[in-house]
Amino acid sequence: MADFSPIRIDDPRDPRLDDFRNLNASDKKSGEQLIIAEGTLVVPRLLASPYPTRAVVGFPGKLRAIEESLSSSFSGDDAPFSVFEVSREVLKEVAGFDMHRGLVASADRLPESEELSVEALLDQLEATEGTEVTEVTECTEGASGVIAVLEGVGDHENIGSIFRNAAGLGVDAVLFGAATADPLYRRSVRVSMGHVLRLPWARFPGTTTTWQRDLQLLQSRGYEVVALTPSGNTTLREATEAARERGKKVAVMVGAEGPGLTEHAMRAADVRAVIPMARGTDSLNVATAAAIAFYEAVR
């Protein structure tokens, strides 16, 4: 078993800490950044994910808090990544702000050739149909027959919240239409509590006006596509119950804050559904609306 004893670093200029330098600035370099996980709940999820960890950096007490996860990662003969112990002052100078969580890890993204296609993801889910959703079921196991489809959701916090809601409410996977933000962006990872690293996801190919054609693939696999929109002609509950009565699985489709789903997407859906509102409210935050839809579809 390889040794994961932390290496102490007291010089914030040490190049071994470069993955974590000026995180707020590097976070803005879309498509170039590493995967960054923060905190004692999220870092272990990164270590258990398919993304190759590069380094873990933390305060002494925070590193002790994840010893079990580190031990599992170092079960082989070779050390898969480095573990560095630093003070709060050193981490603050490196990161560019006071990282009070005291624990951060970096990982490489998977090559594009290794990313799941929508069809491959659906194959995986079909292989796990019939498994029971329980508190101990890994959220990578398809069991509920419900997936999320996002179109044009560009806010990274909303992406993270949707993943956290999807994981907690038993959704099997998340699929991305065109113009949807990067789910592996640092803020998305943090807000999702690391569930973006565990819940399967894939992107539809195509542009903002053509990707919707591939919704036919979901329909051919037994999914009823429910488009969530304030102009829906049936309620969300009625739509999901009717789909289940017909023996269908459910794909809940949500759009961007403000404009919502495109007309292309709504035309490709099987049904347009609305969440009934009170007090003249016309809509909810997309992550909140998605959570309600997930609950209704899974229950």
C-alpha positions in Angstrom: 0.0 0.0 0.0 1.4 3.4 -1.0 2.1 6.0 1.7 -0.3 9.0 1.7 1.5 10.9 4.5 1.1 14.6 3.8 4.1 16.6 2.6 4.3 19.9 4.5 4.6 23.1 2.4 5.3 26.4 4.0 6.3 28.5 1.0 3.2 29.7 -1.0 5.4 30.1 -4.1 6.1 26.4 -4.2 5.2 25.2 -7.8 3.6 22.1 -6.4 0.7 24.3 -5.4 0.2 25.8 -8.8 -3.1 23.9 -9.5 -4.7 26.1 -6.8 -3.2 29.4 -7.5 -5.5 32.4 -7.9 -8.6 30.2 -8.1 -11.1 33.0 -8.6 -9.1 34.2 -11.7 -8.5 30.8 -13.2 -12.2 30.0 -12.7 -13.0 32.4 -15.5 -11.0 30.6 -18.1 -13.8 28.6 -19.6 -12.9 25.2 -20.9 -9.3 25.4 -19.7 -9.5 24.9 -15.9 -8.9 21.7 -14.0 -11.7 20.2 -11.9 -11.4 21.8 -8.4 -13.2 20.3 -5.4 -13.5 22.0 -2.0 -14.3 20.8 1.5 -14.5 17.6 3.5 -17.7 16.5 1.8 -16.9 17.2 -1.8 -13.2 16.2 -2.0 -13.9 12.5 -1.1 -16.5 12.5 -3.9 -13.8 13.6 -6.3 -11.4 10.9 -5.0 -14.1 8.3 -5.7 -15.0 9.7 -9.1 -13.6 8.6 -12.5 -11.7 11.9 -12.8 -7.9 11.4 -12.2 -6.9 13.3 -9.0 -3.7 15.4 -9.3 -3.3 16.7 -5.7 -5.0 17.3 -2.4 -4.1 20.3 -0.2 -5.4 21.0 3.2 -5.0 22.0 6.8 -3.8 19.2 9.1 -7.2 18.6 10.7 -9.0 18.6 7.4 -6.7 16.0 6.0 -7.3 13.8 9.0 -11.0 14.1 8.5 -10.7 12.4 5.0 -8.1 9.8 6.0 -10.5 7.0 5.1 -11.0 8.3 1.6 -7.2 8.9 1.1 -6.5 5.4 2.4 -8.9 3.9 -0.2 -7.2 6.0 -3.0 -3.7 4.8 -2.0 -4.6 1.1 -1.8 -2.2 0.2 -4.6 1.6 0.1 -4.7 2.0 3.5 -6.4 0.9 6.9 -5.0 -1.8 8.1 -7.5 -1.4 11.8 -6.4 0.3 14.1 -3.9 -1.1 15.2 -0.6 0.2 18.5 0.8 -0.3 20.0 4.3 -0.4 23.8 4.5 -1.3 26.5 7.0 -4.4 28.8 6.5 -2.1 31.7 5.7 -0.3 29.7 2.9 -3.5 28.5 1.3 -5.0 32.0 1.5 -2.0 33.4 -0.4 -2.0 30.7 -3.0 -5.8 30.6 -3.7 -6.1 34.4 -3.5 -8.8 34.4 -0.8 -9.4 32.9 2.6 -10.4 29.3 1.8 -12.1 28.6 5.1 -13.1 25.1 4.1 -9.4 24.2 4.5 -9.3 21.4 2.0 -9.1 21.5 -1.8 -8.2 19.0 -4.5 -7.5 19.1 -8.2 -8.2 16.6 -11.0 -7.9 16.3 -14.7 -10.9 16.2 -17.0 -11.5 13.1 -19.0 -10.5 13.3 -22.7 -13.5 14.1 -24.9 -13.2 10.6 -26.4 -13.9 9.1 -23.0 -17.0 11.2 -22.2 -20.3 9.3 -22.3 -22.5 9.8 -25.3 -26.3 10.1 -24.7 -26.9 6.7 -26.2 -24.1 5.1 -24.1 -25.6 6.7 -21.0 -29.1 5.4 -21.8 -27.6 1.9 -22.3 -26.1 2.1 -18.8 -29.4 3.1 -17.3 -31.3 0.3 -19.0 -28.9 -2.2 -17.5 -29.8 -1.0 -14.0 -33.6 -0.7 -14.5 -35.5 -2.5 -11.7 -33.0 -1.7 -8.9 -34.5 -0.1 -5.9 -33.8 3.5 -4.9 -32.7 3.5 -1.3 -30.6 5.8 1.0 -27.5 3.7 0.3 -28.0 3.3 -3.5 -25.2 4.9 -5.4 -26.6 7.7 -7.4 -24.8 6.3 -10.5 -27.3 3.4 -10.5 -30.3 4.1 -12.7 -33.4 3.1 -10.8 -36.2 5.7 -10.9 -36.8 5.9 -14.6 -36.5 9.7 -14.4 -33.9 11.8 -16.2 -33.3 15.6 -16.4 -32.8 17.5 -19.7 -31.4 21.0 -19.6 -31.5 23.6 -22.4 -29.6 26.8 -22.2 -29.1 26.8 -18.4 -26.0 29.1 -18.3 -25.7 29.8 -14.6 -23.1 27.6 -12.9 -24.9 27.8 -9.5 -28.1 26.7 -11.1 -26.3 23.8 -12.7 -24.8 22.8 -9.4 -28.2 23.1 -7.6 -29.9 21.0 -10.2 -27.3 18.2 -9.8 -27.7 18.3 -6.1 -31.5 18.2 -6.3 -31.3 15.4 -8.9 -29.0 13.3 -6.8 -31.1 13.8 -3.6 -34.4 13.1 -5.3 -33.4 9.9 -7.2 -33.0 11.2 -10.7 -30.9 8.8 -12.8 -29.0 11.2 -15.0 -28.7 14.7 -16.5 -28.6 15.5 -20.2 -27.5 18.8 -21.7 -28.9 20.5 -24.7 -27.1 23.3 -26.5 -25.9 26.5 -24.7 -25.8 24.8 -21.3 -23.0 25.7 -18.9 -20.0 23.6 -18.0 -21.0 21.2 -15.2 -17.4 20.8 -14.1 -16.8 24.5 -13.5 -15.6 25.0 -9.9 -18.7 26.8 -8.7 -20.9 24.0 -10.2 -18.9 21.4 -8.4 -19.1 23.2 -5.1 -22.8 24.0 -5.2 -23.7 20.5 -6.3 -21.8 19.2 -3.2 -19.8 17.1 -5.6 -22.8 15.2 -7.1 -21.8 16.5 -10.5 -18.8 14.1 -10.2 -21.1 11.1 -9.4 -24.3 11.5 -11.3 -24.1 10.4 -14.9 -24.4 13.2 -17.5 -24.0 13.6 -21.3 -24.4 16.2 -24.0 -26.7 16.1 -27.0 -24.8 17.0 -30.2 -26.0 19.9 -32.3 -26.7 23.6 -32.2 -29.3 25.6 -30.4 -31.8 24.9 -33.2 -30.9 21.3 -34.0 -30.1 19.4 -30.8 -33.8 18.9 -30.0 -34.0 16.3 -32.8 -32.2 13.9 -30.6 -35.0 14.0 -28.1 -36.4 11.3 -30.4 -33.8 9.0 -29.0 -35.3 9.4 -25.5 -38.7 8.7 -26.9 -37.5 5.6 -28.7 -36.1 4.3 -25.3 -39.5 4.7 -23.6 -39.2 8.2 -22.1 -42.0 10.7 -22.3 -40.5 14.2 -22.6 -42.2 16.7 -20.3 -41.3 20.3 -21.0 -41.7 22.5 -18.0 -43.1 25.9 -19.0 -45.4 28.6 -17.5 -47.5 28.2 -20.7 -48.1 24.5 -20.2 -51.5 23.0 -21.0 -51.5 20.5 -18.2 -50.1 20.4 -14.6 -46.8 18.8 -13.8 -48.5 16.2 -11.6 -51.1 15.3 -14.3 -48.3 15.0 -16.9 -46.1 12.7 -14.8 -48.9 10.6 -13.6 -50.3 10.1 -17.1 -46.8 9.1 -18.3 -46.5 6.5 -15.6 -50.0 5.1 -16.3 -48.8 4.5 -19.9 -45.8 2.7 -18.7 -43.4 5.4 -19.7 -40.3 6.7 -18.1 -40.0 10.5 -17.7 -37.6 13.0 -19.0 -38.1 16.4 -17.3 -36.9 19.2 -19.5 -36.2 22.7 -18.2 -34.8 25.9 -19.8 -32.9 29.0 -19.0 -33.9 31.6 -16.4 -36.0 34.2 -18.1 -36.5 32.9 -21.6 -37.2 29.3 -20.6 -37.3 26.5 -23.2 -37.0 27.4 -26.9 -40.0 26.8 -29.2 -37.8 24.1 -30.9 -37.5 22.2 -27.6 -41.2 22.5 -26.7 -42.3 21.3 -30.1 -40.1 18.2 -29.7 -41.6 17.4 -26.3 -44.5 15.0 -25.7 -46.3 17.4 -23.3 -45.9 20.9 -21.9 -46.5 21.0 -18.2 -46.9 23.9 -15.7 -46.3 24.1 -11.9 -49.5 25.8 -10.5 -48.6 29.1 -8.9 -50.2 31.3 -6.2 -50.2 35.0 -5.6 -49.7 36.0 -9.2 -46.2 34.3 -9.4 -45.5 33.3 -12.9 -42.4 31.1 -12.5 -39.7 29.9 -10.1 -35.9 29.7 -10.2 -35.0 26.9 -12.6 -33.3 24.8 -9.9 -36.3 25.1 -7.6 -38.7 24.3 -10.5 -36.6 21.3 -11.4 -36.6 20.0 -7.9 -40.4 20.1 -7.7 -40.5 18.3 -11.1 -38.0 15.6 -10.0 -40.1 14.9 -6.8 -43.3 14.6 -8.7 -41.8 12.4 -11.4 -40.0 10.1 -9.0 -42.6 9.7 -6.3 
